[in-house]
Amino acid sequence: MLLRRLAPGPLLRGSFMAEPLAPERDYSALASDATLGRGSPTGDGRRGGDPGGPCLRSAGVLGSSQAARRVLEECTSSIPEARSILDLVDNCPVHAEKGNFPVIVIEGLDATGKTTVTSAVKDTLNAVLLRTPPPCVSQWRKVFDDKPTLIRRAFYALTNYIVASEIAKESVKSPVIVDRYWHSTAAYAIATETSGKVEDLPPPHHPVYCWPKDLLRPDIVLLLTLSSDERSRRLLGRGVEKTREEAELEENRYFRQRVEEAYRRMENPGCQPVDASPSREKVVKAVLHLIETQCDLPHV
């Protein structure tokens, strides 16, 4: 499927819709800040109404906290929870800075063993374990999961900045392990906003794969990987409520492949793959080896 940018109207100059068009692809919208105009997110410049207007059918990666803020600020009258998220962000430092202890991010699709690995690494390194989205926003997650794409993206983007504030505080005292961070937000957004096979993704080294300049950067990002068959086997019987995109991972192999490839194309920092198919002990050992050889671990 080929991609067409929306005309830069009163609202979503950073969005695009997927539909057949010219033989060239324009991926620039994915990397934009999704700048908003002065109207509400109805897509037609009108104030009020349902925020799920026609221009909100798709949205790319929101590349800064301000880009995400502008989306939710337009929604506070119709979505009260948006104000609660903005209040949390307002209490975070504008540029959170990491302490002297390393920040280690563990990424991966569902059922790749993130919970098991992060817990084991936390105990071994006497570290603090944080998760994205953080518990302080869990009561609003379902609300935003049911909203149009752009609003949902803004919610998840801002949770990274809330977690960054926690990372800044905790990394002064001890190593920090983060179960998912910005790479997860971006990989799912990129995979959702393209269609078809891996070849339809923005090319490698595209700006959409680069870390936001205003977000606290980790020391190392490890990506737990599994074959689709093994991951499906582990998912059986879990009975955990899934988000819309997590459900699509199971149902749509092309979507899953796009997410996996988007992870692999991330840069500055990139995701280092770790085979999660061996035993728990072997996976944890491999993860700890990478951390110990690439991170400066002060004595704790």
Secondary structure, 3 states (H helix, E strand, C coil): CCEEECCCCCCCCCCEEECCCCCCCCCHHHHCCCCCCCCCCCCCCCCCCCCCCHHHCCCCCCCCHHHHHHHHHCCCCCCHHHHHHHHHHHCCCCCCCCCCCCEEEEEECCCCCHHHHHHHHHHHHCCEEEECCCHHHHHHHHHHHCCCHHHHHHHHHHHHHHHHHHHHHHCCCCCEEEECCHHHHHHHHHHHCCCCCHHHCCCCCCHHHECCCCCCCCCEEEEEECCHHHHHHHHCCCCCCCCHHHHHHHHCHHHHHHHHHHHHHCECCCCEEEECCCCHHHHHHHHHHHHHHHCCCCCC
